[in-house]
Amino acid sequence: MGTTEIITALLTLLAGIGVFLIACHMMSSNLEAAGSDKLRALFGKASGSRLLGVGIGAVGTAAIQSSGAVTVMIIGFVNAGIMSLTQAATIIYGANIGTTITGQIVALSGVGGNMVSTTVIFSAFAGVGAFLSTFAKSDRMKTLGGILSGFGMLFVGLSMMSGSMKSFAELEAVKAFLAGISNPLLLVLVGAVLTAIIQSSSVMTSVAIVMVVAGLITLDQGIFLTMGSNIGSCVVAIIAGLTSGKNAKRTALIHLIFNVSGVGVFLVVSYLMAGFGGGLSMGTLLQGAFPGAPQTQLAMFHTVFNVITVFLVLPLTNPLIALVSKLVPDEPESLKREEGPKLYYLDEKMLSTPAIAVAQLKNEIINMADIALRNFSLSLHIICTLDFDRVEEFRANEQELNYLNKSLVSMLVQLSNKHLSEKDHAYLSTAFHSSSDLERVGDYAENIVEYAEALKNGGDAFSSKAVEEIHALQEKIELLFQHVMAAYMQNDAEALKRAESVEDEIDDMTEGMAKNHIGRLREKACTPTAGAQYLSLASNAERVADHFLNVGHSILS
């Protein structure tokens, strides 16, 4: 085998890895888009038992074919304070089981041996999916095409990697070199480093499988490389945790400790088997269980390894959480900085799982609506009482509304470029307007506080009758808000109709307020300056109601 053949084999291996990585991404994004609603519902049940959490993590990861994406998403949930460390830990355990499905898919291909035709059949799915993606008119069919293309490309990449491995298997020098790497710890380290570099344990496991099938390495060597890939897969989570809060760092540490513990247990078992088992090894056990199928042997080890690790660590979850809490302690109160505005539910890392990010975006808008109503109510309290003790709270809320609007617009732009379902795309098109409407509510509340400052500086105040009318209007707007949010959160058309009815009443009330104000002016019950501020307040309150109703109308899209 000459230099040209060696270079060709290396380039083919690199190309195969590239195709495999792209295929994983295609399958992940399209599967997530196709099952976004079910995926959101699945993770919404994460507060149940620990076994349920493991099951949710396994099913969710198997569904989107990316344990890294699930782990990063969970770190985002923990960072946002909407998931406990216990819930996060159990889902991460399950994600390690779910990620083994890729190895089982690879085993299905029967890379090498007598099942090459199966690989060719599966590879043809790439062409079928490409035709669907190109010529289908509905987004649903295009998504299906993307799934099929990704699935087919998995096997195209595997076939390329397998071909390159066969070329290397012809080189005695390569086989001699790989045969010399027999130390389990060194093999685990190699597997971890390579996985950290390519950031995909699925690719590392798949490469190990084709190397075992090609005869470049033994099954036991493949087992230790696969164990190392579990540790290397933690790099993505660690990177995500480093830039997040304390609990997010703890979640990433749980992931690392979980995988290192599993590898440690299996290394000890392998050393005991080698020392006292008379030449017995994990590889020989698997060869006996699945004779003549090296790809299945290694894929099954990967699954069994993760399942056993989960059942070993699951009862130790509380001590594990206590340990990571000590390793990453809370800052003393004296060192804590005062928190500024922030997103509560959405994190940039969640963009790696767009379907979940859309659900969290909706939660952010609901939270923004609560802040907007709270500040509007506070502005009415200030103008009716001319008590400015809480004006700093008001200003902080207004600053937060402005921050949330800008941040959500940025998230919306990024999400709009992701692969989403038709329903999620439709929601994004309305979310921008909803965020803007709520920011405008804050602006009108700010106007009302300015009117209050003008009244106080001028020595004026509203009459008791005017204050009564303002309170009645406030009650109506708060009732409108309740109906709007019921419509928005539950997609409830009947609640929207009730909100529209209340909004009509608010229009009538503000017209009545203007007439009553003119009567009070005639009776000299209020000053012209106070009257002008009163009319402006009524007009602003009516617009606040309109903006809240706009948020409700977004469900019609």
N, C-alpha and C positions, 0 to 999 in steps of 0.2 A: 504494500500500500504506500503510494508515493505522497509527496508533500501536498500536491494538488488535491488528492483524495481526502487527506486529513483536514485541509482548510475547508473543503466542501462539506465534510461531516460536521465540523464545528459550526459553520454558517447555517447548516440545516437544523442543527440542534437549537441554535439561537432563534431561528425563524419559527421552529415548532413551539418553543416556549412563548414567543411573542403572540402567535396565533392562539395558543391556549389561554393566555392572560386576557386577550381581547374577547375570546369566546366566553370566559367566565364573567366578564363585565357585561357583555350583551345579555347573557342569560339572567344575570342578577337584576339589571335595570328593567328589562322587559317583564320578568316574572313579578317584580315588585309593582310595576305599573298595572299589570293585569289583576293582581290580587290586593290592591292597595286598601280597599275597604275591609277585607277580611284580615289583612295584616294589622291594621289599626285596631280592629276589634280584638284580635288575639293578644296584643300587648296591653290592651285595656283591662285584661283579666289577670294581670300579673300580680295582683295583691292577694291571691289565694294561697294555697299550701305551697310548701317548698317543692314537692314533687310536681305540682302543677307548673311552677316556675321553670323547672327543668324541662318539662314537656313543651312549654311555650317557647323556650329558647331553642330546643331541638327542632321543632316544627317550623318556627320562624326562619331559622338559619337554612334549613333544608329548602324552604320555599323560595328564598332569594339567593341561595347559593353563595353566601358570603358571611362567614363568622366575623371577619374584621368589621364589616359594615354594621352588623348587629351589636358588636361590642362597643364600637364608637358611639352608636346611637344610645345605648344604655348609659354610657358615661355622660352623654348629653342630658339624659333624663335625670340622672343623679345630680349633676351640676345644677340643673334647674330646680331641684328640690321636689320633683314630682314622683320620685321613686326612691325607696329606702335602700340602704346597702344590702340588706338581706334579700330583697326582691332582685336587686341587680346581680348579686352573687349567684342565685339559683338559675337565673336566665343565662348567665355566662357559662355555668356548668353545662346547661343544655345546648348552648351554641357549639360547644366542643364536640358534642355528639352529632349535632346536625351537620357539621362541616365534613364529617366522614362520608357523607353521601356522594361527594365528588369522587372519592377513591373507589366506591362501589360502582359508579358509572364507568370509571376507567376500567375496572375489572370486567365489566360487561363486554368491553370491546375485544377482549381476548387478544391483546396486542401480541403479535407473533403467534407461534403455534399453528393450530389448525383452524383458527377462527378469524382469519384476516378478512374474510368475506363479510363478517358482521361489522367490522370497522368500516368497510366500504359502504355498506348499506346505511349505517348511521351517519357517515360523512355526507351522504347524498342529501340529508336533511338540510344542509347548509344551502344547497341550490334551491330546494323547495321553499325554504324560508325567504331566500332572496327574492324569488319571484313574487311571493305574497307581499313582502314589504314594498316592492317596486310597483306592483300593479293593483293591489287591493285599494279600495276606496275608503273603507271604514277604518278608524283608528284601532278598533279591536282586532281586525284582521292583520293590520300592520304590526301590532304588538305580538300577535301569534307568530307572524313571520320572523320577527326579531328573536323570539324564543327558539324557534326551530333552527334559525341560522346559527345562533350561539351554540345550541346543542350539537349541530353538525360540525361546527368548527372545532369543538372540543376534540372530536375524533380525527379531524384533519391535522390538528396540532400534535396529537398523540402519535399518529402515523408518521409524521415527520421526525418526531423525537425517536420513535422506535427504529426508523431507518438509519438515523445517525448512530444510534447505539450499536446496531448490527455492524456498522463500519468500524467502530472502535473495538468491537469484540474480536475483530480479525487481527488486531495489533497485540502481539504478545507483551510488548512493553507496557501498554495501558493496563492489560489484565494483571500483569505482575505488580504494577504500582498500586492498583486498587486492592489487590489481594493482600498487600502489605499493610493496609490500613485496617487492622483488626481490633484495635483497642476500642471498647464500647464508649468510653468517655470521649475519645477523640471523634468518633463517628457522630455522637450526639452533638458535639460542638460544631462539627462541619455542617450538620443538618440545620442547627440553629442559626449559624452565620449566613448560610445560603438563603434560608427562608427570610431572614431579616433584610437581606439585600433585595430580593425580588418581592418581598411583602406579600407572599401568598403560600400558605402551607399546602394548599391544594396542588399547586404546581410542583412543589418539592416532593410531595407524596407521589404524584404522577411520574415524575422523573425517576424516583426510586423504584417504582413498579416496572417501568420499561427497562431500567438497568438490570433488575433481577431477572426479568424475562429474557433479556439479551445475553445473560450469563456473565455480565461485567462484574457484578457483585453477588454475594450470597444472600439468601433470604435474611439471615441474622444481621448482616450489614445493613440491608434495607430497613429492617426493624429499628435499628438504632438511629439511622438517618431520619426515619419517620418520627421517632420520639423527639429528636432534636428539632424537627419542624414545628412541633407543638410549642416549644419554648420560643423559637424565632417568631412565631405568629403573634406573640405578645407585644412586639415592637410597635405595631400600629396603635394599640391601645395605650401604650406608655407615652407615645408622642402626643396622643390626644389628651391624656391625663395631665401632662406636664404644663399645659397652657390653661388648665381649668382650676376649679376650686379644690378645697381639701377633700371633700367626699369623692370627687372625680378621680383624684390621685389615688385615694384608697381603693376605688373600684378597679383601676388599672393594676394596682398592686395585688388585689385579690386574684385577678386573672393570671398574673405572673406566678404567684405562690401556688395556685391551683395546678398549673401546668408543670412547674418545677417539682412539686410534690409527687405528681403521677410518674414523672420520669424517674425520680429518685427511688420510688417504691419498685418500679419495674427493673431498674438497674440492680438493686439489691437482690431481687428475685433471680435475675439472670446470672449474677455472680454465685448465688447459692446453688443454682442448678448446675453451673459449670463445675463447682467444687465438690458437690455431694451427689450429683445426679448421674455420674458415670457417663459423661459426654452428652447428657440431655440438654436441650436448649429450647427456647421459645420457638425457634425456627423448625426444629424437628417435630414439636407438638403440632404445629400448623400444617406441616407437610403430611403428617399422619391423618389430620382431620380433613384436609382438602388436597388429596394426592393429584399430582399432575397439573395443578392450576396455580402457578406461582403468583399470578396477578391477584387471584382471589385470596390467597394466603396472606399477602401483605395488606390488602384492603380490609380483610376481616380482622387482622391484628389491630389496625388503626381504629376500627370501630370498638372492638373489645377493650382495647387500652383505655379509650375515653370513657366507656360505660363503667368499667371497674373503678377508674379514678373518681368519677362522679359519686359512686356509691361509697367510696372510702372517705371522701371529703364532705359529703352532704351532712352527716351527723356532726361534723366539726365546724359548721358554718359560724355559729356564735363565737367560739374561741378565735376563729380566723378573723372575724370582724373586729374583735377586741384587740387582736394583734396588730392589724393594719391601722387601727385608731391610735395605738401607741407609737407605731412607726411614723405615722403622719399625724402628729398631735395638733389640736386646735391652738391657734395663737392666743396668748394672754389678752385679756380685755384691753389692757393698756396699749397693746400693739395693733389692735384692730383699727382699720381706717373706716371712717364713715362711708357707707355705700352710697354711690350715686345712682343715677338712672340705669336700668339694665333690662334686658329681655328676660322674662321669667320662665318661659316654657320652651323657647326656641334657641338653638345653639348652631353656630356655623357648621359644627361637626355633624349635625343631623342632616345636613344637605346630602350626605352620602346615602341616606335612605329617604328620598324625596316624598314618598307616600306618608311616612310618619311626620316629616317636616311640615307637610300641608296641614295635618291634624293639629300640630303644635302651633302653627301660624294662626289657626282659628282660635285656639286658647289664648294666644297673645291679644287678638282683637277683642275677645270677650273681656279680658283683663283691662285693656285700654278703655273699653266702654264703661266699665265700673269706675275707673279713675275719672273719666270725663263727667259722669253723673255726679260723683262725689264732689268734684271741684265746682260744678254748676250749683249744687245745693249749698256749698260753702260760700259761694259768691252771693247768693240770695240772703244767707244769714248775715253776711258782712254788711250788705246794703240796708237790710231792714233794721239791724241793731246799731250799725256804725261802730261795731266792736272789731278792732283790727288785731286782736291778740293772736289769731290764727292765720294772719296774712302770709307768714313765712311758709306755713304748711301749704297754703294755696299756691304760692309761687313755686314750691318744690314740685307740686303736682303738675303745674303747667309746664315746667321744665321737662318733667318726665313724659308728658304727652307729646311734646315736640320731639324728644329723643326717640320715643317709640315709633312715631310716624316715620322719621327718617330711617331708622333701623329696619322697620318692616318693609319699606319701599326697597331698600337694598336687598333684603332677603327675597322679596317678590321677584326682583329682576333675576337673581341667581336661580330661583326655583323655576322660573318660566323657561329657562334653557335646559331643564332636566326632562327626562322621559317620564311623563305622567299619564294617568288615565284621562279620558275625555271629561269626566266629572270633576277631577282635580284641576284640570286646565280651566274649566268653566268657573270654578270657585276662585282661582287666582285672578281672573279677569274682573271679579267684583271686589276682591279683597283690597285692592289699591284704593278704590272709591270709599270703601268702608273706613279704612284707616284715615283717609283725608277728611271724611265727614266727622269723625270723632275728634280729630285735631281742631276742626273748625268749632266744635262745641266748646273746646277749651278756650279758643279765641274769644267767643262771645261771653264766656264766664269772665275772662280777663277784662272785657269792656265793662261789665257790670261792676267789677271792683273799682275800676277807674271812675265810674259814676259815683260810687260810694265815697271815694276820696274827694271828688268835687263837692259833694254835699257837705262833707265834714269841714272842708276848707272854707266853704261859704257859710257855715253855721246853719245849714238847712237840714231838714229830715222829712221823711214821708209821714203822712198822717196815719193814724191808727187804722182807718178804713182802707187806705192804700196798702198797708202791710197785710191786712186780712186778705185782700184780693191777691196779693203776691203769694201768700201761703197756699191759697186755694189753687192758684195756677201751678205752684210747685208740686202739689199733690197729684194733679192731673198729668204733669210731665213725668213724674215718677211712675205712675200707673202705665203711661204710654211705654216707658222704658221696660217695665216688666213684660208687657206683651211683645215688644220688639225682640227682647232677648230670648223669650220662649220660642218665638218664630225662628230666630237665627240659630239657636242651639239645636232645636229639634226639627227644623225644616217644616214648621207647623203653619200651614196656610190659614187655618182658622184663627190662630193667635195673631197673624198679620192683619186679618180683617178686623179683629177687635182693636188693634193698635190704630188702624186707619179711622175707626169710629171715634176713638179717644182724641185723635189729632184734629178731627172736625170740631169736637167740643172745645179744644184748646183755641182754635181759630175764632170761635164764637166768643170765648172768654176774653181774648185779647181785644176784640172789637168792643166788647162791653166795658173793658177797662178804660179804653180811650174815651168812650162816652161818659163814664163815671168821672174821669179826670176833668173833663170840660165842666161838668156840674160842680165839682169841688172848686175849680178856678172861679166860677161865678159866685160861689158862696164864700170865696176867699179862705177856704179851708186849707189851702196849700199855696206856696209861692210859685210864680212862673218858672223859676230855676228848678225847683224840686219837681214841678210838673214835666219839664222837658226831660229830666233824667228818668222820670217814671215812664213816659212814652217810649223812650229809647230802650228801657229795660223790657217793656212788654214786647216790643218789636224783636229784640234779641232773643227773648224766651221763645217766641213763636218760631224763629229760625232754628233754635236748638231742637225743638220738637221735630221740625222738618228733617234735620240731619239725622236724628235718631231713627226716624221712620225710613230714611234712605237705607240705613243699615238693614232694617227688616226687609225692605224691598229687594235686597240682593239675593234672597232665596228664590226669587222668581226666575233667576238665570240658571 
